[in-house]
């Protein structure tokens, strides 16, 4: 009986924390600094892993990359969770690649890849979609 009461008390305490706004496992998101973007060729409809050379601060954990296709432009938006303040970070970065999975448009043509560089500007790459280009190929 004591075990059951203890379990009930623990469940009530957890529910109270969740109701009070605690218990979420996400942090605010930020755009990390991006130094390079790949340009790629692909067949229509292929999934293309476009790599970005990122330089996140020590408090940023890059968790995903959102992709938005609008006409001849493909916007890449890498997002990093920032659970701590960046003011506690030493200068420098841990350079790593971020992968943005882009579905090539079904219409052959040249599309502009755009990504925020994380410091107020943008970088551009190119996605060439052609019937006979193979599944995909990318280079920095």
Backbone as CSV, one residue per row, in Angstrom:
resi,resn,N_x,N_y,N_z,CA_x,CA_y,CA_z,C_x,C_y,C_z
1,UNK,0.812,-1.188,0.000,0.000,0.000,0.000,0.863,1.263,0.000
2,UNK,1.995,1.220,0.765,2.881,2.376,0.802,3.468,2.642,-0.581
3,UNK,3.818,1.578,-1.315,4.384,1.737,-2.647,3.381,2.403,-3.574
4,UNK,2.125,1.986,-3.487,1.094,2.570,-4.340,0.900,4.050,-4.022
5,UNK,0.887,4.407,-2.744,0.749,5.814,-2.364,1.948,6.630,-2.823
6,UNK,3.148,6.060,-2.740,4.349,6.756,-3.181,4.302,6.990,-4.686
7,UNK,3.855,5.973,-5.439,3.740,6.121,-6.890,2.703,7.180,-7.249
8,UNK,1.574,7.204,-6.526,0.541,8.203,-6.785,1.067,9.601,-6.496
9,UNK,1.811,9.762,-5.415,2.368,11.057,-5.060,3.370,11.517,-6.118
10,UNK,4.201,10.597,-6.611,5.178,10.939,-7.641,4.478,11.345,-8.931
11,UNK,3.419,10.645,-9.301,2.674,10.977,-10.515,2.022,12.345,-10.387
12,UNK,1.469,12.655,-9.217,0.860,13.968,-9.004,1.903,15.083,-9.066
13,UNK,3.089,14.835,-8.508,4.155,15.834,-8.537,4.601,16.097,-9.973
14,UNK,4.754,15.036,-10.777,5.154,15.194,-12.175,4.088,15.962,-12.953
15,UNK,2.815,15.652,-12.699,1.732,16.357,-13.390,1.720,17.830,-13.008
16,UNK,1.997,18.138,-11.752,2.032,19.532,-11.311,3.161,20.295,-11.999
17,UNK,4.332,19.658,-12.158,5.451,20.307,-12.839,5.116,20.589,-14.297
18,UNK,4.490,19.614,-14.955,4.118,19.813,-16.357,3.085,20.927,-16.488
19,UNK,2.132,20.965,-15.582,1.103,21.998,-15.630,1.697,23.379,-15.378
20,UNK,2.786,23.424,-14.623,3.419,24.706,-14.313,4.361,25.175,-15.421
21,UNK,4.485,24.405,-16.499,5.342,24.808,-17.608,6.718,24.181,-17.563
22,UNK,6.978,23.334,-16.622,8.255,22.646,-16.537,8.153,21.319,-17.280
23,UNK,9.269,20.712,-17.516,9.262,19.389,-18.119,9.383,19.388,-19.625
24,UNK,9.452,20.544,-20.266,9.646,20.524,-21.712,11.108,20.208,-21.981
25,UNK,11.370,19.540,-23.086,12.746,19.153,-23.386,13.296,19.896,-24.600
26,UNK,12.761,21.076,-24.881,13.281,21.870,-25.987,13.768,23.211,-25.476
27,UNK,14.665,23.784,-26.188,15.232,25.086,-25.865,14.917,26.038,-27.006
28,UNK,15.124,27.334,-26.809,14.917,28.266,-27.924,15.832,27.914,-29.096
29,UNK,15.383,28.211,-30.319,16.206,27.910,-31.491,16.871,29.176,-32.011
30,UNK,18.040,28.978,-32.606,18.818,30.047,-33.221,19.342,29.541,-34.561
31,UNK,19.725,30.468,-35.422,20.373,30.106,-36.677,21.879,30.106,-36.443
32,UNK,22.548,28.971,-36.682,24.001,28.948,-36.499,24.704,29.689,-37.631
33,UNK,25.961,30.046,-37.408,26.773,30.672,-38.451,27.071,29.618,-39.519
34,UNK,26.865,29.967,-40.775,27.115,29.076,-41.905,28.204,29.695,-42.768
35,UNK,29.246,28.907,-43.087,30.372,29.404,-43.877,30.296,29.017,-45.351
36,UNK,29.740,27.853,-45.681,29.673,27.379,-47.068,28.378,26.616,-47.306
37,UNK,27.932,26.606,-48.556,26.785,25.809,-48.972,27.196,25.045,-50.232
38,UNK,26.756,23.804,-50.345,27.070,23.021,-51.542,26.184,23.428,-52.708
39,UNK,26.648,23.143,-53.916,25.836,23.183,-55.126,25.705,21.742,-55.591
40,UNK,24.552,21.408,-56.166,24.274,20.008,-56.490,23.605,19.867,-57.855
41,UNK,23.691,18.657,-58.395,22.901,18.252,-59.554,22.089,17.045,-59.132
42,UNK,20.887,16.909,-59.676,20.014,15.801,-59.286,18.975,15.534,-60.359
43,UNK,18.396,14.368,-60.301,17.265,14.045,-61.168,15.990,14.562,-60.503
44,UNK,14.942,14.803,-61.277,13.687,15.285,-60.703,13.162,14.342,-59.620
45,UNK,12.763,14.913,-58.489,12.189,14.141,-57.396,13.183,13.455,-56.478
46,UNK,14.481,13.512,-56.798,15.492,12.854,-55.958,15.623,13.581,-54.619
47,UNK,15.942,12.835,-53.568,16.255,13.439,-52.277,17.745,13.752,-52.270
48,UNK,18.077,15.023,-52.072,19.454,15.487,-52.165,19.917,15.964,-50.782
49,UNK,20.934,15.313,-50.198,21.466,15.776,-48.914,22.450,16.929,-49.132
50,UNK,21.942,18.151,-49.119,22.776,19.339,-49.317,23.481,19.642,-47.999
51,UNK,24.807,19.736,-48.059,25.587,20.002,-46.844,25.910,21.486,-46.723
52,UNK,25.864,21.944,-45.481,26.251,23.308,-45.138,27.417,23.202,-44.166
53,UNK,28.447,24.003,-44.362,29.578,24.045,-43.428,29.190,25.034,-42.330
54,UNK,28.920,24.497,-41.132,28.431,25.319,-40.026,29.528,25.574,-39.005
55,UNK,29.380,26.676,-38.303,30.300,27.062,-37.244,29.451,27.467,-36.030
56,UNK,28.805,26.498,-35.383,27.942,26.845,-34.252,28.756,27.260,-33.025
57,UNK,28.162,28.109,-32.205,28.798,28.440,-30.932,28.658,27.236,-30.006
58,UNK,29.400,27.230,-28.922,29.428,26.046,-28.058,28.080,25.758,-27.408
59,UNK,27.185,26.736,-27.354,25.885,26.500,-26.735,24.827,26.047,-27.742
60,UNK,25.177,25.956,-29.021,24.206,25.583,-30.051,24.327,24.108,-30.410
61,UNK,23.191,23.431,-30.397,23.106,22.041,-30.809,22.193,22.000,-32.037
62,UNK,22.783,21.822,-33.225,21.995,21.848,-34.462,21.131,20.595,-34.511
63,UNK,19.825,20.811,-34.574,18.884,19.699,-34.477,18.150,19.377,-35.769
64,UNK,18.012,20.360,-36.658,17.249,20.083,-37.883,17.513,21.169,-38.924
65,UNK,17.051,20.884,-40.138,17.124,21.852,-41.216,15.776,21.838,-41.933
66,UNK,15.123,22.974,-41.931,13.845,23.092,-42.623,14.090,23.564,-44.050
67,UNK,13.284,23.069,-44.989,13.437,23.383,-46.408,12.120,23.948,-46.921
68,UNK,12.200,25.090,-47.617,11.018,25.731,-48.167,11.269,26.032,-49.645
69,UNK,10.498,25.385,-50.520,10.642,25.576,-51.968,9.602,26.600,-52.427
70,UNK,10.074,27.673,-53.083,9.177,28.697,-53.603,9.663,29.108,-54.983
71,UNK,8.987,28.589,-55.999,9.366,28.912,-57.372,10.763,28.425,-57.681
72,UNK,11.639,29.318,-58.130,13.008,28.957,-58.484,13.977,29.033,-57.314
73,UNK,13.454,29.242,-56.099,14.299,29.364,-54.915,13.994,28.253,-53.910
74,UNK,15.049,27.780,-53.257,14.896,26.782,-52.204,15.605,27.338,-50.974
75,UNK,14.825,27.697,-49.965,15.361,28.275,-48.722,15.698,27.146,-47.753
76,UNK,16.941,27.139,-47.274,17.381,26.173,-46.271,17.498,26.909,-44.940
77,UNK,16.946,26.328,-43.888,16.931,26.992,-42.587,17.408,26.023,-41.506
78,UNK,18.741,25.967,-41.272,19.240,25.102,-40.200,18.910,25.736,-38.848
79,UNK,18.446,24.924,-37.917,18.066,25.429,-36.603,18.859,24.729,-35.515
80,UNK,19.315,25.513,-34.551,20.084,24.982,-33.430,19.363,25.330,-32.136
81,UNK,19.251,24.343,-31.252,18.753,24.632,-29.915,19.871,25.301,-29.136
82,UNK,19.534,26.345,-28.407,20.518,27.062,-27.600,20.012,27.082,-26.160
83,UNK,20.435,26.079,-25.398,19.929,25.926,-24.039,20.638,26.835,-23.043
84,UNK,21.836,27.268,-23.359,22.608,28.145,-22.479,22.928,29.430,-23.218
85,UNK,23.363,30.417,-22.490,23.744,31.696,-23.082,25.053,31.556,-23.853
86,UNK,25.144,32.232,-24.996,26.376,32.178,-25.773,27.483,33.000,-25.123
87,UNK,27.142,33.833,-24.149,28.173,34.647,-23.493,29.133,33.791,-22.674
88,UNK,28.746,32.555,-22.371,29.627,31.664,-21.618,30.568,30.886,-22.531
89,UNK,30.457,31.114,-23.843,31.259,30.359,-24.806,32.604,31.026,-25.053
90,UNK,33.656,30.221,-25.163,34.936,30.790,-25.587,34.877,31.109,-27.080
91,UNK,35.765,31.982,-27.577,35.774,32.289,-29.010,36.079,31.035,-29.831
92,UNK,35.618,31.027,-31.062,35.865,29.896,-31.955,34.613,29.072,-32.155
93,UNK,34.768,27.993,-32.890,33.617,27.122,-33.144,34.096,25.707,-33.399
94,UNK,33.153,24.799,-33.347,33.416,23.414,-33.712,32.794,23.221,-35.093
95,UNK,33.593,23.369,-36.146,33.069,23.290,-37.507,32.534,21.890,-37.786
96,UNK,31.335,21.839,-38.311,30.764,20.557,-38.717,29.758,20.788,-39.840
97,UNK,29.394,19.708,-40.499,28.432,19.796,-41.592,27.015,19.615,-41.065
98,UNK,26.112,20.392,-41.622,24.684,20.244,-41.386,24.107,19.724,-42.690
99,UNK,23.260,18.726,-42.622,22.648,18.174,-43.826,21.202,18.642,-43.917
100,UNK,20.862,19.233,-45.046,19.490,19.637,-45.350,18.999,18.727,-46.474
101,UNK,18.030,17.883,-46.190,17.502,16.976,-47.206,16.484,17.717,-48.069
102,UNK,16.868,17.941,-49.323,16.049,18.682,-50.281,15.472,17.694,-51.284
103,UNK,14.168,17.765,-51.505,13.551,16.984,-52.583,13.619,17.837,-53.843
104,UNK,14.350,17.338,-54.832,14.506,18.093,-56.082,13.131,18.289,-56.732
105,UNK,12.868,19.482,-57.257,11.601,19.719,-57.953,11.411,18.740,-59.108
106,UNK,10.169,18.529,-59.488,9.870,17.577,-60.568,10.143,18.161,-61.945
107,UNK,10.304,19.474,-62.031,10.564,20.130,-63.311,12.063,20.393,-63.457
108,UNK,12.686,19.880,-64.530,14.110,20.172,-64.747,14.349,21.677,-64.838
109,UNK,15.514,22.087,-64.370,15.877,23.498,-64.411,16.940,23.797,-63.375
110,UNK,17.279,25.062,-63.241,18.266,25.513,-62.267,17.545,26.256,-61.153
111,UNK,17.806,25.853,-59.921,17.162,26.426,-58.748,18.240,27.008,-57.828
112,UNK,17.940,28.134,-57.204,18.881,28.779,-56.303,18.643,28.294,-54.880
113,UNK,19.708,27.787,-54.255,19.668,27.394,-52.850,20.098,28.610,-52.027
114,UNK,19.320,28.965,-51.017,19.616,30.137,-50.194,19.631,29.716,-48.725
115,UNK,20.634,30.199,-47.997,20.708,29.959,-46.552,21.212,31.224,-45.868
116,UNK,20.650,31.524,-44.708,21.153,32.645,-43.911,22.527,32.261,-43.391
117,UNK,23.467,33.209,-43.425,24.801,32.888,-42.922,24.887,33.056,-41.400
118,UNK,23.781,33.423,-40.761,23.743,33.541,-39.310,24.281,34.859,-38.790
119,UNK,24.744,35.733,-39.695,25.265,37.037,-39.264,24.603,38.178,-40.030
120,UNK,23.409,37.944,-40.552,22.670,38.999,-41.232,22.712,38.946,-42.747
121,UNK,23.521,38.078,-43.321,23.595,37.953,-44.782,23.087,36.594,-45.238
122,UNK,23.283,36.302,-46.509,22.885,35.006,-47.057,24.012,34.430,-47.899
123,UNK,23.969,33.127,-48.065,24.851,32.412,-48.984,23.970,31.734,-50.010
124,UNK,24.504,31.545,-51.227,23.730,30.894,-52.271,24.506,29.739,-52.880
125,UNK,23.765,28.704,-53.209,24.275,27.573,-53.967,23.323,27.354,-55.126
126,UNK,23.515,26.264,-55.837,22.687,26.012,-57.011,22.297,24.542,-57.035
127,UNK,21.057,24.269,-57.401,20.590,22.910,-57.618,20.165,22.804,-59.077
128,UNK,20.939,22.026,-59.855,20.600,21.777,-61.254,19.828,20.475,-61.324
129,UNK,18.600,20.538,-61.795,17.750,19.359,-61.919,17.680,18.999,-63.396
130,UNK,18.160,17.782,-63.715,18.185,17.315,-65.107,17.834,15.854,-65.147
131,UNK,17.187,15.431,-66.210,16.750,14.039,-66.352,17.903,13.043,-66.318
132,UNK,19.035,13.386,-66.901,20.120,12.401,-67.068,21.317,12.674,-66.156
133,UNK,21.103,13.282,-64.998,22.232,13.650,-64.163,22.606,12.606,-63.110
134,UNK,21.894,11.487,-63.045,22.125,10.511,-61.975,21.319,10.939,-60.763
135,UNK,21.302,10.127,-59.694,20.460,10.476,-58.542,20.818,11.856,-57.973
136,UNK,22.096,12.080,-57.608,22.542,13.403,-57.171,24.051,13.425,-57.040
137,UNK,24.629,14.610,-57.086,26.039,14.850,-56.845,26.171,16.270,-56.313
138,UNK,26.985,16.445,-55.270,27.136,17.771,-54.659,28.623,18.067,-54.410
139,UNK,28.979,19.344,-54.481,30.330,19.794,-54.166,30.270,21.152,-53.479
140,UNK,31.287,21.419,-52.657,31.410,22.754,-52.061,32.016,23.671,-53.085
